[in-house]
Amino acid sequence: MPARTGSQRPTLEQVAALAGVSRGTASRVLSGASNVSPSAIAAVRAAAAELNYRPNLSARSLVTGRTGLVGLVVNESNDHLFSDPYFAEVSRGAHDALSEADVALVLTLAGDARERDRIVEIASMRLDGLLVIHGHSDTELVAGIERVRVPAVFSGRVPIEGESKVWYVDADNRGGARLATDHMLGRGRRRVVHITGPLDMAAGHDRRLGWQDALDAAGLERTEAMVEAGDFSPASGAAAMRALLERVPDLDGVFVANDLMALGALQTLAEAGRSVPDDVAVVGFDDADAARASTPGLTTVAQPMADIGRRMAELLLQQLASPDTDPVHEVLATRLVERGSA
C-alpha cells in the first residue's frame, strides 16, 4: 500500500489497495452500490475505517449530482432560535436521521427577504434539499423554492389555509389545544381564556381553533376579549396575561399556546396574587424541559418535536430518491401531560 505522509488525506486508491480490490469496486462500495459481494463490501468498509477515509464531496457530486448537504432553514429571529426548545429538538431529530444516511446538515436563518433570496440561490447550486422549520408567512420562501425546484420539507402546514402542494410534517395542534382546554373545562373551569402564538403560523392558528372547538362544544361564551396574542416568548406571555386579567377579571383558566409563554403567564398571575391552580388553571403546549421545572409544574400538551425533525429528514430523503412522488403530509399525535398547574 502507498505510504501516507504527514497529514496527507487518504485516497480511494489506498483504500482499494488495503482492501485487496480494484479502485472501481471500492468506489461502488463507498457509493452504496449493492452489486458487490458481501466480502468485498466488508473489506472496503474495514479499510476505509482503518484509514479514516472520507469521500471527496466535490468529486462525488460530479458523479452523482449530489453534494451530501441539506440546508436547515429557520425562518425566525436569532433570539427565538436560541431560546425556543422547539428549534433545538426538531434540529436534533433531523440531524440524527440525516447522519444515518451520511448527509450533513447546514444551518441557516431566513429572517428577512434578502436572506430568503440568498438561501434559495445557494440551495439551487449547492444543496440537495431544504428542511424549513416554522416560518412566518412562508409564501415568498415557498415560491422561491418552487421556482428553483429544490426538494424541501416543512415543519408545520404550508399554507395555513387551503390546499398544500408542499411536503410537510406537523403536530396535531388543533387536537392538542382542544385536549388542553377540555382538561380545564372537565375540572369545572368556565372562563378559560387563550394566549395565542403568532397567527401567521400554522401552530398559532390551529391552537386557537382547538381552544374555540372546546368552548363551542361546551356551549360556553367565547369573545375576542378572551384572546390575546403572543410571539412564543416568555415576555409576551407575561404581557398577554396582564391584558387578559384587566379585560376578563373573572377568568379561571388560561390555555397558552406554548410553554415559554405559559411561564411568563405564571409569573404575572403570581404578581397579581392569583393562586395557580386554585384561582386560575394554566395549561401550556410543547412539554419543554422548563415545564417540568416550573412552580407549580406546568400541565401541558406534549408534541413529538424530535420525531417531527426525524420524519422531515426521512421524507426529504424519500423525495430525493423518488422526485416525482406526490407531496406527503404527516400529522403526528399530541398528548396531555398533567402536572400541578391544572
BALOBA-1460 file (C-alpha; in Angstrom, 3 decimals):
// residues 342
<rec num="1" residu="m" x="0.000" y="0.000" z="0.000"/>
<rec num="2" residu="p" x="1.345" y="3.503" z="-0.821"/>
<rec num="3" residu="a" x="2.591" y="5.145" z="2.348"/>
<rec num="4" residu="r" x="0.782" y="8.102" z="3.879"/>
<rec num="5" residu="t" x="2.921" y="11.100" z="4.706"/>
<rec num="6" residu="g" x="2.240" y="13.822" z="7.304"/>
<rec num="7" residu="s" x="-1.371" y="14.983" z="7.253"/>
<rec num="8" residu="q" x="-1.978" y="13.811" z="3.676"/>
<rec num="9" residu="r" x="-5.571" y="12.810" z="3.124"/>
<rec num="10" residu="p" x="-6.065" y="9.063" z="2.405"/>
<rec num="11" residu="t" x="-7.099" y="8.288" z="-1.161"/>
<rec num="12" residu="l" x="-9.562" y="5.894" z="-2.738"/>
<rec num="13" residu="e" x="-6.593" y="4.046" z="-4.278"/>
<rec num="14" residu="q" x="-5.158" y="3.415" z="-0.799"/>
<rec num="15" residu="v" x="-8.499" y="2.083" z="0.416"/>
<rec num="16" residu="a" x="-8.698" y="-0.258" z="-2.589"/>
<rec num="17" residu="a" x="-5.116" y="-1.471" z="-2.079"/>
<rec num="18" residu="l" x="-5.652" y="-2.199" z="1.620"/>
<rec num="19" residu="a" x="-8.937" y="-3.994" z="0.888"/>
<rec num="20" residu="g" x="-7.400" y="-6.015" z="-1.950"/>
<rec num="21" residu="v" x="-9.965" y="-4.885" z="-4.534"/>
<rec num="22" residu="s" x="-9.966" y="-2.677" z="-7.600"/>
<rec num="23" residu="r" x="-10.480" y="1.067" z="-7.391"/>
<rec num="24" residu="g" x="-13.840" y="0.669" z="-9.172"/>
<rec num="25" residu="t" x="-15.045" y="-1.883" z="-6.634"/>
<rec num="26" residu="a" x="-14.002" y="0.352" z="-3.746"/>
<rec num="27" residu="s" x="-15.814" y="3.285" z="-5.365"/>
<rec num="28" residu="r" x="-19.015" y="1.259" z="-5.822"/>
<rec num="29" residu="v" x="-18.984" y="0.108" z="-2.200"/>
<rec num="30" residu="l" x="-18.466" y="3.621" z="-0.826"/>
<rec num="31" residu="s" x="-21.191" y="4.979" z="-3.103"/>
<rec num="32" residu="g" x="-23.678" y="2.496" z="-1.638"/>
<rec num="33" residu="a" x="-23.970" y="0.170" z="-4.642"/>
<rec num="34" residu="s" x="-25.439" y="-3.273" z="-3.949"/>
<rec num="35" residu="n" x="-23.918" y="-5.188" z="-6.900"/>
<rec num="36" residu="v" x="-20.787" y="-6.044" z="-4.917"/>
<rec num="37" residu="s" x="-20.003" y="-9.241" z="-2.990"/>
<rec num="38" residu="p" x="-20.511" y="-9.153" z="0.787"/>
<rec num="39" residu="s" x="-16.851" y="-9.985" z="1.359"/>
<rec num="40" residu="a" x="-15.722" y="-7.052" z="-0.808"/>
<rec num="41" residu="i" x="-18.134" y="-4.711" z="0.981"/>
<rec num="42" residu="a" x="-16.783" y="-5.790" z="4.362"/>
<rec num="43" residu="a" x="-13.156" y="-5.436" z="3.230"/>
<rec num="44" residu="v" x="-13.650" y="-1.961" z="1.745"/>
<rec num="45" residu="r" x="-15.545" y="-0.654" z="4.758"/>
<rec num="46" residu="a" x="-12.886" y="-2.019" z="7.111"/>
<rec num="47" residu="a" x="-10.117" y="-0.422" z="5.047"/>
<rec num="48" residu="a" x="-11.938" y="2.917" z="4.917"/>
<rec num="49" residu="a" x="-12.404" y="2.858" z="8.698"/>
<rec num="50" residu="e" x="-8.748" y="1.959" z="9.328"/>
<rec num="51" residu="l" x="-7.509" y="4.758" z="7.085"/>
<rec num="52" residu="n" x="-10.192" y="7.207" z="8.314"/>
<rec num="53" residu="y" x="-11.145" y="7.734" z="4.673"/>
<rec num="54" residu="r" x="-13.856" y="10.229" z="3.798"/>
<rec num="55" residu="p" x="-15.160" y="10.640" z="0.238"/>
<rec num="56" residu="n" x="-14.308" y="13.868" z="-1.555"/>
<rec num="57" residu="l" x="-17.673" y="15.638" z="-1.753"/>
<rec num="58" residu="s" x="-16.706" y="17.691" z="-4.807"/>
<rec num="59" residu="a" x="-15.680" y="14.603" z="-6.739"/>
<rec num="60" residu="r" x="-18.709" y="12.655" z="-5.612"/>
<rec num="61" residu="s" x="-21.057" y="15.458" z="-6.644"/>
<rec num="62" residu="l" x="-19.663" y="15.390" z="-10.187"/>
<rec num="63" residu="v" x="-20.670" y="11.731" z="-10.449"/>
<rec num="64" residu="t" x="-23.954" y="11.682" z="-8.535"/>
<rec num="65" residu="g" x="-25.169" y="15.262" z="-8.907"/>
<rec num="66" residu="r" x="-25.465" y="15.387" z="-5.111"/>
<rec num="67" residu="t" x="-23.372" y="17.286" z="-2.583"/>
<rec num="68" residu="g" x="-24.454" y="15.351" z="0.508"/>
<rec num="69" residu="l" x="-25.530" y="18.660" z="2.075"/>
<rec num="70" residu="v" x="-29.034" y="19.624" z="3.233"/>
<rec num="71" residu="g" x="-29.973" y="23.107" z="4.413"/>
<rec num="72" residu="l" x="-31.870" y="23.570" z="7.678"/>
<rec num="73" residu="v" x="-33.734" y="26.848" z="7.245"/>
<rec num="74" residu="v" x="-35.106" y="28.600" z="10.326"/>
<rec num="75" residu="n" x="-37.497" y="31.358" z="9.288"/>
<rec num="76" residu="e" x="-37.172" y="33.164" z="12.616"/>
<rec num="77" residu="s" x="-35.073" y="35.715" z="14.512"/>
<rec num="78" residu="n" x="-31.851" y="34.854" z="16.351"/>
<rec num="79" residu="d" x="-33.496" y="35.484" z="19.737"/>
<rec num="80" residu="h" x="-36.193" y="32.881" z="19.192"/>
<rec num="81" residu="l" x="-33.802" y="30.394" z="17.599"/>
<rec num="82" residu="f" x="-31.691" y="30.124" z="20.738"/>
<rec num="83" residu="s" x="-34.471" y="30.435" z="23.337"/>
<rec num="84" residu="d" x="-37.254" y="28.211" z="21.987"/>
<rec num="85" residu="p" x="-36.668" y="24.470" z="22.579"/>
<rec num="86" residu="y" x="-38.749" y="23.599" z="19.512"/>
<rec num="87" residu="f" x="-35.910" y="24.546" z="17.161"/>
<rec num="88" residu="a" x="-33.282" y="22.551" z="19.036"/>
<rec num="89" residu="e" x="-35.416" y="19.411" z="19.291"/>
<rec num="90" residu="v" x="-36.565" y="19.418" z="15.664"/>
<rec num="91" residu="s" x="-32.973" y="20.065" z="14.542"/>
<rec num="92" residu="r" x="-31.710" y="17.175" z="16.676"/>
<rec num="93" residu="g" x="-34.204" y="14.751" z="15.177"/>
<rec num="94" residu="a" x="-33.354" y="15.856" z="11.639"/>
<rec num="95" residu="h" x="-29.608" y="15.639" z="12.282"/>
<rec num="96" residu="d" x="-29.867" y="12.109" z="13.671"/>
<rec num="97" residu="a" x="-31.802" y="10.843" z="10.639"/>
<rec num="98" residu="l" x="-29.538" y="12.528" z="8.094"/>
<rec num="99" residu="s" x="-26.356" y="11.356" z="9.836"/>
<rec num="100" residu="e" x="-27.507" y="7.773" z="9.401"/>
<rec num="101" residu="a" x="-27.724" y="8.485" z="5.650"/>
<rec num="102" residu="d" x="-24.265" y="10.157" z="5.587"/>
<rec num="103" residu="v" x="-25.827" y="13.557" z="4.805"/>
<rec num="104" residu="a" x="-24.641" y="16.734" z="6.521"/>
<rec num="105" residu="l" x="-26.934" y="19.471" z="7.834"/>
<rec num="106" residu="v" x="-26.173" y="23.156" z="7.235"/>
<rec num="107" residu="l" x="-27.994" y="25.687" z="9.454"/>
<rec num="108" residu="t" x="-29.123" y="28.999" z="8.016"/>
<rec num="109" residu="l" x="-31.526" y="31.747" z="9.117"/>
<rec num="110" residu="a" x="-34.132" y="33.393" z="6.911"/>
<rec num="111" residu="g" x="-35.114" y="36.407" z="8.948"/>
<rec num="112" residu="d" x="-35.844" y="38.782" z="6.063"/>
<rec num="113" residu="a" x="-36.441" y="38.866" z="2.291"/>
<rec num="114" residu="r" x="-32.742" y="39.312" z="1.469"/>
<rec num="115" residu="e" x="-31.762" y="36.240" z="3.485"/>
<rec num="116" residu="r" x="-34.602" y="34.192" z="1.978"/>
<rec num="117" residu="d" x="-33.467" y="35.072" z="-1.548"/>
<rec num="118" residu="r" x="-29.862" y="34.176" z="-0.717"/>
<rec num="119" residu="i" x="-30.893" y="30.808" z="0.746"/>
<rec num="120" residu="v" x="-32.873" y="29.923" z="-2.366"/>
<rec num="121" residu="e" x="-29.908" y="30.861" z="-4.579"/>
<rec num="122" residu="i" x="-27.454" y="28.802" z="-2.523"/>
<rec num="123" residu="a" x="-29.848" y="25.851" z="-2.386"/>
<rec num="124" residu="s" x="-30.236" y="25.811" z="-6.166"/>
<rec num="125" residu="m" x="-26.477" y="25.489" z="-6.653"/>
<rec num="126" residu="r" x="-25.030" y="23.674" z="-3.647"/>
<rec num="127" residu="l" x="-27.675" y="21.879" z="-1.570"/>
<rec num="128" residu="d" x="-29.528" y="18.640" z="-2.228"/>
<rec num="129" residu="g" x="-32.615" y="19.886" z="-0.408"/>
<rec num="130" residu="l" x="-34.052" y="22.012" z="2.392"/>
<rec num="131" residu="l" x="-35.740" y="21.419" z="5.734"/>
<rec num="132" residu="v" x="-37.712" y="24.509" z="6.732"/>
<rec num="133" residu="i" x="-38.570" y="24.962" z="10.411"/>
<rec num="134" residu="h" x="-41.542" y="27.064" z="11.445"/>
<rec num="135" residu="g" x="-41.964" y="30.190" z="9.377"/>
<rec num="136" residu="h" x="-43.986" y="33.355" z="9.492"/>
<rec num="137" residu="s" x="-45.908" y="33.720" z="6.222"/>
<rec num="138" residu="d" x="-43.723" y="31.354" z="4.218"/>
<rec num="139" residu="t" x="-45.328" y="32.420" z="0.914"/>
<rec num="140" residu="e" x="-42.231" y="34.055" z="-0.571"/>
<rec num="141" residu="l" x="-39.903" y="31.290" z="0.574"/>
<rec num="142" residu="v" x="-42.205" y="28.591" z="-0.815"/>
<rec num="143" residu="a" x="-42.421" y="30.415" z="-4.143"/>
<rec num="144" residu="g" x="-38.628" y="30.721" z="-4.335"/>
<rec num="145" residu="i" x="-38.101" y="27.039" z="-3.558"/>
<rec num="146" residu="e" x="-40.675" y="26.005" z="-6.155"/>
<rec num="147" residu="r" x="-39.060" y="28.305" z="-8.731"/>
<rec num="148" residu="v" x="-35.632" y="26.658" z="-8.452"/>
<rec num="149" residu="r" x="-37.129" y="23.145" z="-7.974"/>
<rec num="150" residu="v" x="-35.229" y="22.319" z="-4.784"/>
<rec num="151" residu="p" x="-36.705" y="19.388" z="-2.811"/>
<rec num="152" residu="a" x="-37.996" y="20.643" z="0.559"/>
<rec num="153" residu="v" x="-39.976" y="19.548" z="3.601"/>
<rec num="154" residu="f" x="-41.582" y="21.999" z="6.033"/>
<rec num="155" residu="s" x="-42.400" y="21.738" z="9.731"/>
<rec num="156" residu="g" x="-45.965" y="22.901" z="10.017"/>
<rec num="157" residu="r" x="-48.673" y="23.113" z="7.375"/>
<rec num="158" residu="v" x="-47.963" y="25.417" z="4.431"/>
<rec num="159" residu="p" x="-50.014" y="27.377" z="3.547"/>
<rec num="160" residu="i" x="-52.016" y="27.862" z="6.736"/>
<rec num="161" residu="e" x="-55.321" y="27.560" z="4.880"/>
<rec num="162" residu="g" x="-56.220" y="25.990" z="1.563"/>
<rec num="163" residu="e" x="-54.648" y="23.146" z="-0.393"/>
<rec num="164" residu="s" x="-50.995" y="22.422" z="0.279"/>
<rec num="165" residu="k" x="-48.665" y="21.424" z="-2.562"/>
<rec num="166" residu="v" x="-45.533" y="21.099" z="-0.429"/>
<rec num="167" residu="w" x="-44.233" y="18.269" z="1.755"/>
<rec num="168" residu="y" x="-44.712" y="18.894" z="5.474"/>
<rec num="169" residu="v" x="-44.733" y="17.270" z="8.901"/>
<rec num="170" residu="d" x="-46.881" y="18.796" z="11.635"/>
<rec num="171" residu="a" x="-48.186" y="18.040" z="15.112"/>
<rec num="172" residu="d" x="-51.898" y="17.769" z="15.818"/>
<rec num="173" residu="n" x="-52.026" y="21.320" z="17.128"/>
<rec num="174" residu="r" x="-55.783" y="21.709" z="16.931"/>
<rec num="175" residu="g" x="-56.495" y="18.398" z="18.644"/>
<rec num="176" residu="g" x="-53.871" y="19.081" z="21.316"/>
<rec num="177" residu="a" x="-55.311" y="22.517" z="22.059"/>
<rec num="178" residu="r" x="-58.756" y="21.024" z="22.461"/>
<rec num="179" residu="l" x="-57.311" y="18.407" z="24.847"/>
<rec num="180" residu="a" x="-55.798" y="21.211" z="26.939"/>
<rec num="181" residu="t" x="-58.998" y="23.249" z="27.079"/>
<rec num="182" residu="d" x="-61.245" y="20.250" z="27.671"/>
<rec num="183" residu="h" x="-58.996" y="19.270" z="30.587"/>
<rec num="184" residu="m" x="-59.739" y="22.555" z="32.341"/>
<rec num="185" residu="l" x="-63.428" y="22.510" z="31.468"/>
<rec num="186" residu="g" x="-63.684" y="18.994" z="32.848"/>
<rec num="187" residu="r" x="-62.444" y="20.306" z="36.188"/>
<rec num="188" residu="g" x="-65.128" y="22.950" z="36.435"/>
<rec num="189" residu="r" x="-63.447" y="25.964" z="34.798"/>
<rec num="190" residu="r" x="-65.893" y="28.154" z="32.895"/>
<rec num="191" residu="r" x="-63.924" y="31.285" z="31.912"/>
<rec num="192" residu="v" x="-60.963" y="29.827" z="30.041"/>
<rec num="193" residu="v" x="-59.074" y="32.492" z="28.098"/>
<rec num="194" residu="h" x="-56.381" y="31.972" z="25.477"/>
<rec num="195" residu="i" x="-52.890" y="33.367" z="24.789"/>
<rec num="196" residu="t" x="-52.178" y="32.642" z="21.134"/>
<rec num="197" residu="g" x="-48.966" y="32.184" z="19.254"/>
<rec num="198" residu="p" x="-48.354" y="34.152" z="16.040"/>
<rec num="199" residu="l" x="-51.442" y="33.662" z="13.904"/>
<rec num="200" residu="d" x="-49.445" y="33.731" z="10.661"/>
<rec num="201" residu="m" x="-48.040" y="30.341" z="11.672"/>
<rec num="202" residu="a" x="-49.972" y="27.072" z="11.453"/>
<rec num="203" residu="a" x="-49.241" y="26.289" z="15.113"/>
<rec num="204" residu="g" x="-50.690" y="29.577" z="16.369"/>
<rec num="205" residu="h" x="-53.664" y="29.402" z="14.027"/>
<rec num="206" residu="d" x="-54.579" y="25.783" z="14.794"/>
<rec num="207" residu="r" x="-54.121" y="26.018" z="18.567"/>
<rec num="208" residu="r" x="-56.570" y="28.901" z="18.657"/>
<rec num="209" residu="l" x="-59.062" y="26.803" z="16.679"/>
<rec num="210" residu="g" x="-58.701" y="23.941" z="19.172"/>
<rec num="211" residu="w" x="-59.459" y="26.281" z="22.073"/>
<rec num="212" residu="q" x="-62.523" y="27.543" z="20.190"/>
<rec num="213" residu="d" x="-63.674" y="23.982" z="19.453"/>
<rec num="214" residu="a" x="-63.680" y="23.085" z="23.150"/>
<rec num="215" residu="l" x="-65.602" y="26.166" z="24.284"/>
<rec num="216" residu="d" x="-68.140" y="25.855" z="21.465"/>
<rec num="217" residu="a" x="-68.742" y="22.161" z="22.194"/>
<rec num="218" residu="a" x="-69.338" y="23.017" z="25.863"/>
<rec num="219" residu="g" x="-71.755" y="25.829" z="24.948"/>
<rec num="220" residu="l" x="-69.620" y="28.432" z="26.746"/>
<rec num="221" residu="e" x="-69.135" y="32.079" z="25.888"/>
<rec num="222" residu="r" x="-66.219" y="32.878" z="23.583"/>
<rec num="223" residu="t" x="-65.369" y="36.503" z="22.769"/>
<rec num="224" residu="e" x="-62.416" y="38.358" z="21.286"/>
<rec num="225" residu="a" x="-61.813" y="39.922" z="24.700"/>
<rec num="226" residu="m" x="-60.839" y="36.440" z="25.901"/>
<rec num="227" residu="v" x="-57.944" y="36.198" z="23.416"/>
<rec num="228" residu="e" x="-54.565" y="37.925" z="23.492"/>
<rec num="229" residu="a" x="-51.719" y="37.331" z="21.034"/>
<rec num="230" residu="g" x="-48.134" y="36.484" z="21.959"/>
<rec num="231" residu="d" x="-44.986" y="35.700" z="19.992"/>
<rec num="232" residu="f" x="-43.978" y="32.461" z="21.783"/>
<rec num="233" residu="s" x="-41.590" y="34.307" z="24.155"/>
<rec num="234" residu="p" x="-41.945" y="34.431" z="27.986"/>
<rec num="235" residu="a" x="-42.176" y="38.231" z="27.956"/>
<rec num="236" residu="s" x="-45.096" y="38.166" z="25.528"/>
<rec num="237" residu="g" x="-46.865" y="35.577" z="27.691"/>
<rec num="238" residu="a" x="-46.481" y="37.791" z="30.763"/>
<rec num="239" residu="a" x="-47.779" y="40.856" z="28.899"/>
<rec num="240" residu="a" x="-50.711" y="38.940" z="27.398"/>
<rec num="241" residu="m" x="-51.690" y="37.614" z="30.837"/>
<rec num="242" residu="r" x="-51.735" y="41.165" z="32.252"/>
<rec num="243" residu="a" x="-54.011" y="42.306" z="29.421"/>
<rec num="244" residu="l" x="-56.394" y="39.373" z="29.936"/>
<rec num="245" residu="l" x="-56.622" y="39.954" z="33.692"/>
<rec num="246" residu="e" x="-57.672" y="43.538" z="33.004"/>
<rec num="247" residu="r" x="-60.307" y="42.588" z="30.419"/>
<rec num="248" residu="v" x="-61.577" y="39.324" z="31.965"/>
<rec num="249" residu="p" x="-61.020" y="39.682" z="35.727"/>
<rec num="250" residu="d" x="-63.177" y="36.634" z="36.484"/>
<rec num="251" residu="l" x="-61.097" y="34.276" z="34.302"/>
<rec num="252" residu="d" x="-60.424" y="30.910" z="35.946"/>
<rec num="253" residu="g" x="-58.329" y="29.164" z="33.311"/>
<rec num="254" residu="v" x="-55.884" y="30.001" z="30.532"/>
<rec num="255" residu="f" x="-54.690" y="27.902" z="27.639"/>
<rec num="256" residu="v" x="-51.314" y="29.200" z="26.481"/>
<rec num="257" residu="a" x="-50.046" y="28.277" z="23.012"/>
<rec num="258" residu="n" x="-46.560" y="27.302" z="24.184"/>
<rec num="259" residu="d" x="-44.703" y="26.576" z="27.410"/>
<rec num="260" residu="l" x="-42.401" y="29.601" z="27.296"/>
<rec num="261" residu="m" x="-45.374" y="31.977" z="27.198"/>
<rec num="262" residu="a" x="-47.066" y="29.916" z="29.917"/>
<rec num="263" residu="l" x="-44.064" y="30.530" z="32.200"/>
<rec num="264" residu="g" x="-44.496" y="34.260" z="31.641"/>
<rec num="265" residu="a" x="-48.206" y="33.925" z="32.391"/>
<rec num="266" residu="l" x="-47.445" y="32.106" z="35.652"/>
<rec num="267" residu="q" x="-45.190" y="34.973" z="36.712"/>
<rec num="268" residu="t" x="-47.892" y="37.560" z="36.005"/>
<rec num="269" residu="l" x="-50.508" y="35.565" z="37.905"/>
<rec num="270" residu="a" x="-48.193" y="35.300" z="40.927"/>
<rec num="271" residu="e" x="-47.574" y="39.061" z="40.841"/>
<rec num="272" residu="a" x="-51.350" y="39.631" z="40.690"/>
<rec num="273" residu="g" x="-51.931" y="37.431" z="43.741"/>
<rec num="274" residu="r" x="-53.778" y="34.742" z="41.764"/>
<rec num="275" residu="s" x="-53.083" y="31.243" z="43.045"/>
<rec num="276" residu="v" x="-52.363" y="28.502" z="40.487"/>
<rec num="277" residu="p" x="-54.287" y="26.242" z="40.180"/>
<rec num="278" residu="d" x="-56.754" y="27.245" z="42.926"/>
<rec num="279" residu="d" x="-57.776" y="30.556" z="41.343"/>
<rec num="280" residu="v" x="-56.567" y="30.026" z="37.783"/>
<rec num="281" residu="a" x="-55.655" y="26.820" z="35.949"/>
<rec num="282" residu="v" x="-52.850" y="27.097" z="33.365"/>
<rec num="283" residu="v" x="-52.050" y="24.700" z="30.521"/>
<rec num="284" residu="g" x="-49.217" y="25.173" z="28.015"/>
<rec num="285" residu="f" x="-48.066" y="23.406" z="24.859"/>
<rec num="286" residu="d" x="-44.785" y="21.625" z="23.914"/>
<rec num="287" residu="d" x="-43.710" y="19.812" z="27.115"/>
<rec num="288" residu="a" x="-40.381" y="21.632" z="27.201"/>
<rec num="289" residu="d" x="-37.876" y="20.919" z="29.992"/>
<rec num="290" residu="a" x="-38.872" y="24.192" z="31.646"/>
<rec num="291" residu="a" x="-42.442" y="22.885" z="32.086"/>
<rec num="292" residu="r" x="-41.184" y="20.244" z="34.486"/>
<rec num="293" residu="a" x="-39.079" y="22.711" z="36.463"/>
<rec num="294" residu="s" x="-41.694" y="25.444" z="36.954"/>
<rec num="295" residu="t" x="-43.539" y="26.032" z="40.239"/>
<rec num="296" residu="p" x="-46.114" y="24.601" z="40.127"/>
<rec num="297" residu="g" x="-45.209" y="22.076" z="37.442"/>
<rec num="298" residu="l" x="-46.834" y="23.064" z="34.171"/>
<rec num="299" residu="t" x="-49.624" y="20.930" z="32.776"/>
<rec num="300" residu="t" x="-49.002" y="20.940" z="29.039"/>
<rec num="301" residu="v" x="-49.580" y="19.262" z="25.698"/>
<rec num="302" residu="a" x="-46.575" y="17.232" z="24.549"/>
<rec num="303" residu="q" x="-45.746" y="17.321" z="20.879"/>
<rec num="304" residu="p" x="-43.072" y="14.956" z="19.457"/>
<rec num="305" residu="m" x="-40.578" y="17.634" z="18.439"/>
<rec num="306" residu="a" x="-37.587" y="15.381" z="17.732"/>
<rec num="307" residu="d" x="-39.846" y="12.955" z="15.831"/>
<rec num="308" residu="i" x="-41.047" y="15.837" z="13.657"/>
<rec num="309" residu="g" x="-37.444" y="16.601" z="12.704"/>
<rec num="310" residu="r" x="-36.657" y="12.942" z="12.030"/>
<rec num="311" residu="r" x="-39.714" y="12.497" z="9.819"/>
<rec num="312" residu="m" x="-38.901" y="15.698" z="7.933"/>
<rec num="313" residu="a" x="-35.441" y="14.329" z="7.159"/>
<rec num="314" residu="e" x="-36.769" y="10.903" z="6.206"/>
<rec num="315" residu="l" x="-39.340" y="12.426" z="3.866"/>
<rec num="316" residu="l" x="-36.684" y="14.608" z="2.255"/>
<rec num="317" residu="l" x="-34.528" y="11.530" z="1.595"/>
<rec num="318" residu="q" x="-37.621" y="9.826" z="0.170"/>
<rec num="319" residu="q" x="-38.235" y="12.836" z="-2.055"/>
<rec num="320" residu="l" x="-34.627" y="12.796" z="-3.276"/>
<rec num="321" residu="a" x="-34.896" y="9.095" z="-4.115"/>
<rec num="322" residu="s" x="-38.264" y="9.485" z="-5.890"/>
<rec num="323" residu="p" x="-38.538" y="13.073" z="-7.195"/>
<rec num="324" residu="d" x="-41.885" y="12.553" z="-8.942"/>
<rec num="325" residu="t" x="-43.741" y="11.365" z="-5.822"/>
<rec num="326" residu="d" x="-46.820" y="13.374" z="-4.819"/>
<rec num="327" residu="p" x="-46.305" y="15.591" z="-1.724"/>
<rec num="328" residu="v" x="-46.664" y="13.805" z="1.615"/>
<rec num="329" residu="h" x="-48.439" y="15.467" z="4.562"/>
<rec num="330" residu="e" x="-47.944" y="13.887" z="8.003"/>
<rec num="331" residu="v" x="-49.593" y="14.950" z="11.263"/>
<rec num="332" residu="l" x="-48.166" y="13.419" z="14.449"/>
<rec num="333" residu="a" x="-50.232" y="12.860" z="17.591"/>
<rec num="334" residu="t" x="-50.076" y="15.042" z="20.708"/>
<rec num="335" residu="r" x="-50.906" y="14.105" z="24.302"/>
<rec num="336" residu="l" x="-51.775" y="15.836" z="27.570"/>
<rec num="337" residu="v" x="-49.195" y="15.780" z="30.389"/>
<rec num="338" residu="e" x="-50.831" y="16.546" z="33.752"/>
<rec num="339" residu="r" x="-48.896" y="18.471" z="36.393"/>
<rec num="340" residu="g" x="-49.754" y="20.867" z="39.196"/>
<rec num="341" residu="s" x="-50.832" y="23.965" z="37.259"/>
<rec num="342" residu="a" x="-54.165" y="22.471" z="36.212"/>
